[in-house]
């Protein structure tokens, strides 16, 4: 059984859990995904089946688009709303022009980003989140990432949230980007909501729910140009 499944991942599930569900429903062992989504995140998860797992590097390297909601004046250990609050500041109304300026400063730019400590990047044979859970300090190497396009969607001063859409390269951590945007605004923030809508040429409109998984939903590509 070879092909792709485009899944609209619900919040609360790990990407690995989705793979286990696919394995069970389709009775297939060789299953992978083309880019992890955190449990909090929803949206497009590309599942590779059989021989299509060989396309992993190609699919993962594609630009991806996310819809993001950041919660201002709050910082958590994990970088998203599911984590433990480690810092809070008094809320105040931001000028929309300054928010726009901060967002625009990342548009069509590459920069060196610090990945969050709660991530699966390995340093000296250990994943970063293993260091975090033990309270151990570790030097996190910077990563050069590309923000191809970013635009402000909404600012809600009553809810203290900023919504934006971003198209970014492989290796970009939205949790770190939210922190970097907040830093530009001389405040703090954490990811409140996150949804992946596009990966390469695949769109969330093509995705199915977990309960809809069946063999008829498997996509077989005629040409690699369709990726």
C-alpha positions as CSV (number, residue, x, y, z in Angstrom):
1,X,0.0,0.0,0.0
2,X,1.8,3.1,-1.3
3,X,0.7,6.7,-1.3
4,X,-0.1,9.8,0.8
5,X,-2.8,10.6,3.3
6,X,-3.5,14.2,4.0
7,X,-4.8,14.4,7.6
8,X,-6.4,17.4,9.4
9,X,-4.9,16.7,12.8
10,X,-7.0,17.6,15.8
11,X,-5.6,19.3,18.8
12,X,-4.4,17.1,21.7
13,X,-2.8,14.4,19.6
14,X,0.9,13.9,18.9
15,X,1.9,13.3,15.3
16,X,3.2,9.9,16.4
17,X,-0.3,9.0,17.7
18,X,-1.8,9.8,14.3
19,X,0.7,7.4,12.7
20,X,-0.4,4.7,15.2
21,X,-4.0,5.3,14.2
22,X,-3.2,5.1,10.5
23,X,-1.3,1.9,11.0
24,X,-4.2,0.3,12.8
25,X,-6.9,1.5,10.4
26,X,-5.0,0.5,7.2
27,X,-3.2,-2.5,8.7
28,X,0.2,-1.2,7.3
29,X,3.5,-1.0,9.1
30,X,5.5,1.4,7.0
31,X,4.1,4.8,7.8
32,X,5.8,8.2,8.4
33,X,4.9,11.9,8.5
34,X,6.4,14.9,6.7
35,X,6.8,17.4,9.5
36,X,5.8,17.1,13.1
37,X,2.9,19.1,14.6
38,X,2.9,19.7,18.3
39,X,-0.1,18.3,20.3
40,X,-1.6,21.8,20.6
41,X,-1.4,22.4,16.9
42,X,-4.1,21.4,14.3
43,X,-4.1,21.1,10.6
44,X,-2.3,19.5,7.7
45,X,-0.2,16.5,8.5
46,X,1.1,14.6,5.5
47,X,1.3,10.9,6.1
48,X,3.5,8.8,3.9
49,X,2.7,5.1,3.3
50,X,4.9,2.3,2.0
51,X,7.4,3.4,-0.7
52,X,6.3,7.0,-0.3
53,X,8.2,7.1,3.0
54,X,11.3,7.5,0.7
55,X,10.0,11.0,-0.1
56,X,10.4,12.1,3.5
57,X,13.3,14.5,3.0
58,X,11.7,16.0,-0.1
59,X,8.3,16.6,1.6
60,X,9.8,17.9,4.8
61,X,11.9,20.5,3.0
62,X,8.9,22.2,1.5
63,X,7.7,25.6,2.7
64,X,4.8,25.5,5.2
65,X,2.1,28.0,6.0
66,X,0.6,28.4,9.5
67,X,-2.2,30.5,11.1
68,X,-1.0,31.6,14.5
69,X,-2.5,33.2,17.6
70,X,-0.1,34.5,20.1
71,X,-1.1,35.4,23.7
72,X,0.6,38.5,24.9
73,X,2.0,39.4,28.3
74,X,2.6,35.7,29.2
75,X,5.6,33.4,28.9
76,X,5.5,29.6,29.5
77,X,8.3,27.0,29.8
78,X,7.1,25.2,26.6
79,X,6.5,28.3,24.5
80,X,2.8,27.5,24.1
81,X,-0.4,27.8,26.2
82,X,-0.2,24.2,27.4
83,X,3.0,24.9,29.4
84,X,3.7,26.2,32.9
85,X,3.5,29.9,33.2
86,X,6.9,31.2,34.2
87,X,6.4,34.9,33.7
88,X,3.5,37.4,33.4
89,X,3.4,41.2,32.9
90,X,0.7,43.8,33.3
91,X,-1.4,44.0,30.1
92,X,-1.7,47.2,28.1
93,X,-2.9,48.3,24.7
94,X,-0.4,48.1,21.9
95,X,-0.4,50.4,19.0
96,X,-1.4,48.5,15.9
97,X,1.2,50.4,13.8
98,X,3.9,49.0,16.1
99,X,2.5,45.5,15.8
100,X,2.5,45.8,12.0
101,X,6.0,47.1,12.1
102,X,7.2,44.2,14.2
103,X,5.5,41.6,12.0
104,X,6.8,43.3,8.8
105,X,10.4,43.2,10.1
106,X,10.4,39.4,9.6
107,X,8.7,39.5,6.2
108,X,10.8,38.0,3.3
109,X,13.8,37.6,5.6
110,X,16.1,34.9,6.9
111,X,17.4,35.0,10.4
112,X,19.2,32.9,13.0
113,X,16.6,31.5,15.4
114,X,17.0,29.8,18.8
115,X,14.9,26.6,18.9
116,X,12.8,26.2,22.1
117,X,14.2,24.1,24.9
118,X,11.1,21.9,24.7
119,X,11.9,20.4,21.3
120,X,13.2,17.1,20.0
121,X,16.5,18.5,18.7
122,X,19.4,16.3,19.9
123,X,22.5,17.8,21.6
124,X,25.2,15.4,22.7
125,X,22.9,12.4,22.2
126,X,20.0,13.8,24.3
127,X,16.9,15.6,23.1
128,X,16.5,19.2,24.3
129,X,13.2,18.4,26.2
130,X,15.1,15.8,28.2
131,X,17.5,18.5,29.4
132,X,14.4,20.8,30.1
133,X,12.6,18.1,32.2
134,X,15.7,17.6,34.4
135,X,16.3,21.3,34.7
136,X,19.7,21.0,33.1
137,X,21.3,23.9,31.2
138,X,22.5,23.3,27.6
139,X,23.8,25.6,24.9
140,X,21.2,25.6,22.0
141,X,22.8,26.2,18.6
142,X,21.1,28.8,16.4
143,X,19.4,27.8,13.2
144,X,19.1,29.9,10.0
145,X,15.5,29.9,8.9
146,X,13.5,31.7,6.2
147,X,10.3,33.7,6.7
148,X,9.1,33.9,3.1
149,X,5.9,35.7,3.9
150,X,4.2,36.9,7.1
151,X,1.1,39.2,7.5
152,X,-0.9,40.5,10.4
153,X,-4.4,39.2,10.5
154,X,-5.9,40.6,13.7
155,X,-5.1,42.3,17.0
156,X,-7.6,41.9,19.8
157,X,-6.6,44.2,22.7
158,X,-9.4,42.9,24.9
159,X,-8.1,39.3,24.7
160,X,-4.5,40.4,24.4
161,X,-4.0,38.3,21.3
162,X,-2.3,38.8,17.9
163,X,-3.2,36.6,14.9
164,X,-0.9,36.3,11.9
165,X,-0.2,34.0,9.0
166,X,3.3,32.9,8.1
167,X,4.9,30.9,5.3
168,X,8.3,29.6,6.5
169,X,11.1,27.2,5.8
170,X,11.9,23.8,7.2
171,X,13.3,24.0,10.7
172,X,11.2,27.1,11.7
173,X,9.8,26.9,15.2
174,X,6.6,29.0,15.5
175,X,7.0,29.1,19.3
176,X,10.4,30.8,18.9
177,X,9.0,33.1,16.2
178,X,6.2,34.2,18.5
179,X,8.8,35.0,21.2
180,X,10.9,36.9,18.7
181,X,7.9,39.0,17.6
182,X,7.1,39.7,21.3
183,X,10.7,40.8,21.8
184,X,10.4,43.3,19.0
185,X,7.4,44.7,20.9
186,X,9.4,44.7,24.1
187,X,7.0,42.3,25.8
188,X,6.5,38.5,26.1
189,X,4.1,36.1,24.5
190,X,3.3,32.4,24.0
191,X,1.5,30.4,21.3
192,X,-2.2,30.2,22.0
193,X,-3.4,28.5,18.8
194,X,-1.6,27.1,15.8
195,X,-2.9,25.6,12.6
196,X,-0.9,24.4,9.6
197,X,-2.8,25.1,6.3
198,X,-0.3,24.5,3.6
199,X,2.7,22.2,3.1
200,X,4.4,22.5,-0.3
201,X,1.6,22.2,-2.9
202,X,-0.8,20.4,-0.5
203,X,-3.6,22.4,1.2
204,X,-5.7,21.8,4.2
205,X,-8.8,21.8,2.0
206,X,-7.5,18.4,0.7
207,X,-7.2,16.9,4.1
208,X,-9.5,14.4,5.8
209,X,-10.5,13.8,9.4
210,X,-9.1,10.8,11.3
211,X,-12.5,9.1,11.3
212,X,-12.5,9.3,7.4
213,X,-9.3,7.3,6.9
214,X,-9.7,4.5,4.4
215,X,-7.9,3.1,1.4
216,X,-9.9,5.1,-1.0
217,X,-8.5,8.4,0.5
218,X,-4.9,7.5,-0.3
219,X,-3.3,9.8,-2.9
220,X,-1.0,8.3,-5.5
221,X,1.0,10.9,-7.4
222,X,1.5,10.6,-11.1
223,X,4.5,12.9,-11.0
224,X,6.9,14.1,-8.3
225,X,6.2,17.6,-9.6
226,X,2.9,17.4,-7.8
227,X,4.7,17.5,-4.5
